[in-house]
């Protein structure tokens, strides 16, 4: 009932920046947790960041200080500003939504009920 579409991915050089967006369609998801995950070839989908309706955020250690997640509740859209990009950030980035509150479960893909198709981020070295 909720559809998500990511955009903003692309090819950048090491140290560059990208801003990802995730637009939602369907029922209102303003009160949901919205999260970003990424998956590189040969690896499992990994948590990147999440933001609650209140604006409270959670990040994985490797992106702290470089990435910023935010949301526009009026438009049911979540953003991921990525700065100081590294080749290790190369992956398909997915957004997802879930209910509840921020917790350790927020870092687990199985917690999320809906996902977008993903957007490719490639950082050249």
Number of C-alpha atoms within 10 A of each C-alpha: 7 15 16 21 18 24 18 15 18 14 14 18 14 17 14 14 18 18 16 22 22 25 17 23 14 9 10 14 20 20 16 19 25 30 30 27 22 22 19 16 9 6 9 10 17 18 21 24 25 28 25 22 18 12 14 13 17 21 19 14 10 11 16 12 11 12 20 19 24 21 22 13 16 9 13 20 20 25 23 23 15 20 17 15 22 18 15 13 20 20 22 18 26 26 30 28 26 20 15 12 15 15 9 8 12 23 21 13 18 9 14 18 11 14 22 19 14 22 21 18 22 20 19 16 10
